Amino acid sequence: MGEKIKLSGVPETMLQTVYARAKESRGRGTIHDAKAEGIIEKLDYDFSLADKDAAMRSGVIARTIVLDRLTEEWFSKHPGGVVVNIACGLDTRCYRVSGYSHWCNLDLPETMAVREKLLPENGAISQIAMSAMDDWGGEISERNVPALIVIEGLTMYLNAKDVQQIFAVISSRFEKVTVFVETMNPMMARCFKEKSIEGSHAKFSWGVKNGEALAALLPDFRFVEEHSLTEGMAAFAPIYKLLGKLSIVRNISNKIIVLEKE
């Protein structure tokens, strides 16, 4: 018998995403995520909505592929860096990539209570139970080391003020920092409904057109580059090698935007 997990709203969405990664890892195998497989075995939860939601699963796997690649590339240039994984949920990237000296997984206290049960962590991988909008910088002791912030699957549930607040917290703590942030196109945030996510009563509420538009909201950060999730989709749906060349398809896909503060 698995653990009974009771969650609703945005924290519940983390169960859908870990399930998507476990299913991909066990099945088609474009990612390998043994930790996600282990978590799903421990849970007593009805994943039937997630099972039917191919769009959600494809999006999760695509962003996992893109962010894993970007994170590995960043560590090849900044070995021994520190990572803060904001709104981590049950993310397991810290077990799939290497090269960091310290990886902090940060999320709301009710979410971290679940994570702590399923993924107890300490030492090089630590946990911070706080909102991304709180002043969590004091929890990170390292100074003068390269810093990377990953914000995956969060901004689309917020608003522009919330996003500015998160970046203000980051800026106040780090002199130099790189941020990988997932964003949704505003039109998609208005129109797009994921069956399994809607089932958990979390609603998409915010989007931004592109990296330049995001950087314009954030006084301390400059836009470096952006990656459409079509890059990840191409790994398991080859048609996206072609579709990804079409600007209309790239523009409506979620993006991973790379920003820097120097």
C-alpha positions in Angstrom: 0.0 0.0 0.0 1.4 3.4 -1.0 1.4 6.6 1.0 -1.9 8.5 1.0 -1.1 11.9 -0.3 -3.7 14.7 0.0 -3.0 17.9 -2.0 -5.0 20.4 -4.1 -4.3 23.4 -6.3 -0.8 24.2 -7.5 0.9 21.8 -5.1 -1.2 18.9 -6.5 0.2 19.6 -10.0 3.6 18.2 -8.8 2.2 14.7 -8.6 1.1 15.0 -12.3 4.5 16.1 -13.4 6.5 13.4 -11.5 4.0 10.8 -12.9 4.7 12.1 -16.4 8.5 11.7 -15.9 8.1 8.2 -14.4 5.9 7.0 -17.2 8.3 8.4 -19.8 11.3 6.8 -18.0 9.6 3.4 -17.8 8.2 3.5 -21.3 9.6 5.4 -24.3 12.7 6.4 -22.4 13.7 9.8 -23.9 14.5 10.7 -20.2 15.7 8.3 -17.5 14.4 9.2 -14.1 14.7 6.4 -11.6 13.8 8.7 -8.7 10.5 9.6 -10.3 9.8 5.9 -10.9 10.5 5.2 -7.2 8.2 8.0 -6.0 5.3 6.8 -8.1 5.7 3.3 -6.6 5.3 4.8 -3.1 2.2 6.8 -3.8 -1.4 5.9 -3.4 -3.0 8.4 -5.8 -5.4 8.2 -8.7 -3.3 9.1 -11.8 -6.1 8.4 -14.3 -6.5 12.1 -15.3 -2.7 12.4 -15.9 -2.8 9.2 -17.9 -5.4 10.6 -20.3 -3.6 14.0 -20.6 -1.1 13.5 -23.4 -0.6 17.3 -23.8 0.4 17.7 -20.2 2.8 14.7 -20.4 4.4 15.9 -23.6 4.9 19.4 -22.2 6.5 18.1 -19.0 8.9 15.8 -20.9 9.8 18.5 -23.4 10.7 21.0 -20.7 12.6 18.3 -18.8 14.7 17.6 -21.9 15.4 21.3 -22.6 16.2 22.2 -19.0 18.4 19.2 -18.3 20.4 20.1 -21.4 20.7 23.8 -20.4 21.6 22.9 -16.8 24.3 20.5 -17.9 25.7 23.0 -20.3 25.8 25.7 -17.6 27.7 23.4 -15.2 30.2 22.5 -17.8 31.1 26.3 -17.8 30.5 26.9 -14.0 31.6 23.7 -12.1 30.9 23.9 -8.4 28.1 26.3 -8.8 25.0 26.7 -6.5 21.5 26.1 -7.7 18.2 27.3 -6.3 15.3 25.3 -7.8 12.3 27.5 -7.2 8.9 25.8 -6.9 10.7 22.4 -7.1 7.7 20.2 -6.2 8.9 16.7 -6.7 11.5 17.7 -9.3 14.4 15.2 -9.5 16.9 17.2 -11.7 19.4 17.3 -8.9 19.7 13.5 -9.3 20.0 13.6 -13.1 22.7 16.3 -13.5 26.1 16.7 -11.7 28.7 19.4 -11.3 27.1 21.5 -8.5 28.5 22.1 -5.0 25.0 22.8 -3.5 21.5 22.3 -4.8 18.6 24.0 -2.9 15.1 22.8 -3.6 12.6 25.5 -2.6 8.8 25.3 -2.3 5.9 26.1 -0.1 5.9 24.5 3.4 2.9 22.1 2.5 4.7 21.0 -0.6 8.1 20.5 1.1 6.4 18.4 3.8 5.4 16.0 1.0 8.9 16.2 -0.6 10.6 15.5 2.7 8.6 12.3 3.1 9.3 11.1 -0.4 12.7 12.6 -1.0 14.5 13.2 2.3 17.5 15.4 1.4 20.4 17.1 3.2 24.0 18.0 2.7 24.8 18.9 -1.0 21.0 18.7 -1.7 19.0 20.8 0.8 15.4 21.9 1.2 14.0 25.3 1.9 10.3 25.5 2.9 9.4 29.0 1.9 7.4 30.9 -0.8 9.5 32.0 -3.8 8.3 35.5 -2.9 9.7 35.4 0.6 13.2 36.5 1.5 14.8 33.1 1.2 18.3 34.4 0.3 19.5 34.1 3.9 19.1 30.3 3.7 21.9 30.1 1.2 25.3 30.5 2.9 27.6 30.3 -0.2 29.3 33.5 -1.3 31.2 34.3 -4.5 30.3 31.1 -6.3 28.5 30.9 -9.6 24.7 30.8 -9.1 21.9 29.3 -11.2 18.2 29.7 -10.5 15.7 27.4 -12.2 12.0 28.4 -12.2 10.0 25.6 -13.9 6.2 25.3 -14.2 5.5 28.3 -11.9 5.1 31.7 -13.6 1.9 30.7 -15.5 0.1 30.4 -12.2 1.2 33.9 -11.0 0.9 37.5 -12.2 3.5 40.1 -13.4 3.8 41.6 -9.8 4.5 38.2 -8.3 7.2 37.4 -11.0 8.8 40.8 -10.4 8.9 40.1 -6.6 10.6 36.7 -7.2 13.3 38.4 -9.3 13.7 41.1 -6.7 14.4 38.4 -4.1 17.0 36.8 -6.4 18.6 40.1 -7.2 18.9 41.2 -3.6 20.8 37.9 -2.8 23.1 37.5 -5.8 25.5 39.9 -7.4 25.8 37.7 -10.4 23.3 35.0 -11.3 21.8 33.1 -14.3 18.1 32.3 -14.3 16.3 29.7 -16.4 12.6 30.5 -16.3 9.7 28.7 -18.0 7.0 31.0 -19.4 3.8 30.6 -21.3 2.5 32.6 -24.2 -0.3 35.0 -23.0 -2.8 33.7 -25.5 -2.1 30.1 -24.3 -2.5 31.1 -20.7 -6.0 32.4 -21.5 -7.1 29.6 -23.7 -5.2 26.4 -22.8 -6.7 23.9 -20.4 -4.9 20.8 -19.3 -7.3 18.2 -18.1 -5.2 16.9 -15.2 -4.2 20.3 -14.1 -7.8 21.7 -14.2 -8.8 18.6 -12.2 -6.5 19.9 -9.4 -8.2 23.4 -9.5 -4.9 25.2 -10.4 -5.5 27.7 -13.2 -3.1 29.3 -15.7 -3.2 33.0 -15.2 -0.2 34.8 -16.7 2.0 34.7 -19.8 4.6 36.8 -21.5 5.3 37.1 -25.2 9.1 36.5 -25.2 12.4 37.0 -23.4 12.7 40.6 -24.3 9.2 41.4 -22.9 10.1 39.5 -19.7 13.5 41.3 -19.3 11.6 44.7 -19.8 9.7 43.9 -16.5 12.9 43.1 -14.6 15.3 46.1 -14.0 18.3 44.1 -12.9 18.3 41.3 -15.5 19.2 41.2 -19.2 17.8 38.8 -21.7 20.4 36.2 -23.0 18.4 33.7 -25.1 15.3 31.6 -25.2 14.4 28.1 -26.1 11.0 26.9 -27.3 9.9 23.6 -25.8 9.6 22.4 -29.4 13.3 21.7 -29.0 12.4 19.1 -26.4 9.3 17.8 -28.3 11.6 17.0 -31.3 13.3 14.3 -29.2 10.2 12.1 -29.2 7.9 13.6 -31.9 10.2 14.2 -34.9 7.6 16.3 -36.7 8.7 19.1 -34.3 12.0 19.3 -36.1 10.0 20.8 -38.9 7.2 22.5 -36.8 9.9 24.1 -34.6 11.2 26.0 -37.6 7.8 27.8 -37.9 7.7 31.0 -35.8 4.0 30.6 -35.1 4.6 27.2 -33.5 7.7 28.4 -31.6 5.8 31.4 -30.4 2.8 29.6 -28.9 4.9 27.0 -27.2 6.1 27.5 -23.7 9.7 28.9 -23.5 12.7 28.6 -21.3 14.1 32.1 -21.1 17.6 32.6 -20.0 18.4 35.8 -18.1 21.5 37.1 -16.4 22.3 39.6 -13.7 26.0 40.7 -13.9 
